[in-house]
Amino acid sequence: MMPKPLSVVVWSKEGCHYCEEVKQFLKEQQVDYQTIDVTNRDELRDILEVKYGIRHVPVVEIGRGDVYEGVTKVGLSHLAKALNAYLLN
């Protein structure tokens, strides 16, 4: 049985330097991702608050099928660790 494709979503906003670092890191790792821009979109930040209890970005959601996790800690090492866990499975 084929594993479900990896899904990566980056929640970001305009002018967020760390958001750009995260996107660049994903490009370097050759990981396709979708972006959700929360700039001036409080309703999207509300979704983050419900899911993770935070309103700041970036948040990177990584998963396969119905199983996913949100990387909310700052630092590319946290993202790399979560990404590797999904790429190895």
C-alpha positions in Angstrom: 0.0 0.0 0.0 1.4 3.4 -1.0 1.9 5.9 1.8 -0.3 9.0 1.6 1.5 12.0 0.2 3.1 14.4 2.6 1.2 17.6 3.2 3.0 20.7 4.4 1.2 24.0 5.1 3.0 27.2 6.2 0.8 29.7 8.0 2.6 33.1 7.5 2.2 36.8 7.1 3.8 39.6 5.1 6.9 41.1 6.6 7.6 38.0 8.8 11.4 37.3 8.4 11.2 33.9 10.1 8.3 32.9 7.9 10.6 33.5 4.9 13.4 31.5 6.5 11.0 28.6 7.0 9.9 28.7 3.3 13.5 28.9 2.1 14.4 25.9 4.3 11.5 23.9 2.8 12.6 24.8 -0.7 16.2 23.7 0.1 14.8 20.4 1.4 12.8 20.1 -1.8 9.6 19.9 0.1 6.4 21.2 -1.6 4.2 23.3 0.6 1.1 25.4 0.6 1.0 28.9 2.2 -1.9 30.4 4.2 -1.4 34.1 4.5 -2.9 35.5 7.7 -2.0 39.2 6.9 -5.0 41.3 8.0 -7.1 38.0 8.4 -8.0 37.7 12.0 -10.4 34.9 11.2 -7.4 32.8 10.1 -5.6 33.6 13.3 -8.7 32.5 15.2 -8.3 29.1 13.6 -4.7 28.9 14.8 -5.9 29.8 18.3 -8.5 27.0 18.3 -6.0 24.4 16.9 -2.9 25.3 18.8 -3.7 28.0 21.4 -1.5 30.6 19.7 -2.1 33.5 17.2 1.5 34.0 16.0 3.1 32.8 12.8 4.8 30.9 11.3 3.1 27.7 12.1 4.0 24.7 9.9 1.6 21.8 9.7 3.1 18.6 8.5 1.1 15.4 8.0 -0.2 12.5 5.9 -3.9 11.9 5.5 -5.7 12.6 8.8 -2.6 12.6 10.9 -0.7 15.8 11.3 1.1 18.0 13.7 1.7 21.7 14.0 5.3 23.0 14.5 4.8 26.1 16.6 8.3 26.5 18.2 10.7 29.0 16.7 13.9 27.4 15.3 14.5 25.5 12.1 15.8 22.5 14.2 12.2 21.9 15.5 10.9 22.0 11.9 13.7 19.7 10.6 13.0 17.1 13.4 9.2 17.0 12.7 9.8 16.9 8.9 12.3 14.0 9.2 9.8 12.0 11.4 7.3 12.2 8.5 9.7 11.6 5.7 11.1 8.5 7.4 7.6 7.0 7.8 
